[in-house]
Amino acid sequence: MNKERYKEEYKEGSDLLWPSDKEDKITWQFYKDLSNLSKNISYSKKKNLILFEQVVRIKKGKGWG
């Protein structure tokens, strides 16, 4: 089933434009990729922070743990 784009009109004056199936899949993939990217950035920042903390500990003479 390939749903086409359609418009819903309401009495209150608001209209909604719904995407087609193809547009919907592309949008979902975009948000999925964006979510994965932000998770990777957060992980990378956390990893850099841990490395920085280890360097500070070594300089202070407290070792790795």
C-alpha positions in Angstrom: 0.0 0.0 0.0 1.5 3.3 -1.1 -0.3 6.2 0.6 -0.1 9.5 -1.3 0.1 12.9 0.4 -3.2 14.2 1.5 -4.7 17.2 3.3 -7.2 17.2 6.2 -9.4 20.2 6.7 -11.1 21.0 10.0 -14.0 23.3 10.8 -11.9 25.4 13.2 -9.8 26.5 10.2 -6.7 24.4 10.7 -5.5 22.2 7.9 -3.0 19.3 8.1 -0.9 18.1 5.2 0.1 14.5 5.7 3.2 13.1 4.0 3.2 10.3 1.5 4.7 6.9 2.5 7.9 7.7 0.7 8.3 11.1 2.4 7.4 9.5 5.7 10.2 6.8 5.4 12.7 9.4 4.4 11.8 11.6 7.4 12.0 8.7 9.8 15.4 7.7 8.4 16.6 11.3 8.8 15.6 11.4 12.5 17.0 8.0 13.1 20.4 9.0 11.6 20.3 12.3 13.5 19.6 10.4 16.8 22.5 8.1 16.2 24.8 11.0 15.3 24.0 12.8 18.6 24.5 9.6 20.6 28.0 9.2 18.9 28.9 12.8 19.7 27.8 12.4 23.3 29.9 9.2 23.6 32.9 10.9 22.0 32.7 13.9 24.4 32.4 11.5 27.4 35.4 9.5 26.2 37.5 12.7 25.8 36.5 13.8 29.3 37.5 10.5 30.8 40.9 10.7 29.0 41.4 14.2 30.3 40.6 13.1 33.8 43.1 10.3 33.6 45.8 12.7 32.4 45.1 15.0 35.3 45.3 12.1 37.8 48.6 11.1 36.4 49.9 14.6 36.7 48.7 14.7 40.3 50.4 11.4 41.0 47.3 9.4 41.7 47.8 6.9 38.9 45.3 5.3 36.5 42.6 4.2 39.0 
